[in-house]
Amino acid sequence: MSLVPGPPTITGALVQEVVGLNDDFLSSLADVDDDTFHRRPGATAPSIGFHLWHIARWADLFQARLPTFAVGLGRLGPRDEIWAARDLAGAWGMRGSLGRNDTGWGLDDDASAALPLPAKDAVVEYASAAFEAATGVFAGLRDDELLSPTDNIYGEVEEWVVLDHFGWYTGHGGRHLGMIEALKGVLGMRGTVTS
């Protein structure tokens, strides 16, 4: 997503970091075939596909929930989760528990391995849509809101401010991008997208 040029803002600079991270996720998969996307190199290592699905679910959950985290953010919504609107759990045959907030969080190794992720292209398409939606909600924020108190991403009242959501999004995403890069290396591919 390219943003309209204008006067520099703190929020604009933060949004560019989100865009860069999202782009790195998608470019990291350009040379990954479907078999590699689904392969688990060990019993305790989720697949590249799981990491992308998980981070896309969190981006989607975030973009739908941010407008509910503080009264002043209501102007950004209401927003539906793409996951629910497209009934992707049903379309992909994902039955039973998908972890906290249906994001894969908290699933044990056997449960994450048993998720029937579809072909790489379907997960990438969902991730692209979720990333674009998350970028859009971030881009709707203003500099004067960055220190406004909010609930946290887990839906709990805590001492978070809007700025914390940028840090959470890029920190959590960077962790999973690193896992994808490491898995690529373990599976015999060039691991990094950033050098």
HELIX and SHEET records of a PDB file:
HELIX    1   1 ILE A   10  SER A   28  1                                  19    
HELIX    2   2 ASP A   34  HIS A   38  1                                   5    
HELIX    3   3 ILE A   48  ARG A   65  1                                  18    
HELIX    4   4 LEU A   66  THR A   68  5                                   3    
HELIX    5   5 VAL A   71  LEU A   76  5                                   6    
HELIX    6   6 ILE A   82  ALA A   85  1                                   4    
HELIX    7   7 LEU A   88  ALA A   91  1                                   4    
HELIX    8   8 ASP A  109  ALA A  114  1                                   6    
HELIX    9   9 LYS A  120  ALA A  139  1                                  20    
HELIX   10  10 ASP A  143  GLU A  145  5                                   3    
HELIX   11  11 VAL A  162  VAL A  186  1                                  25    
SHEET    1   A 2 PRO A 149  THR A 150  0                                        
SHEET    2   A 2 TRP A 160  VAL A 161 -1                                        
END                                                                             
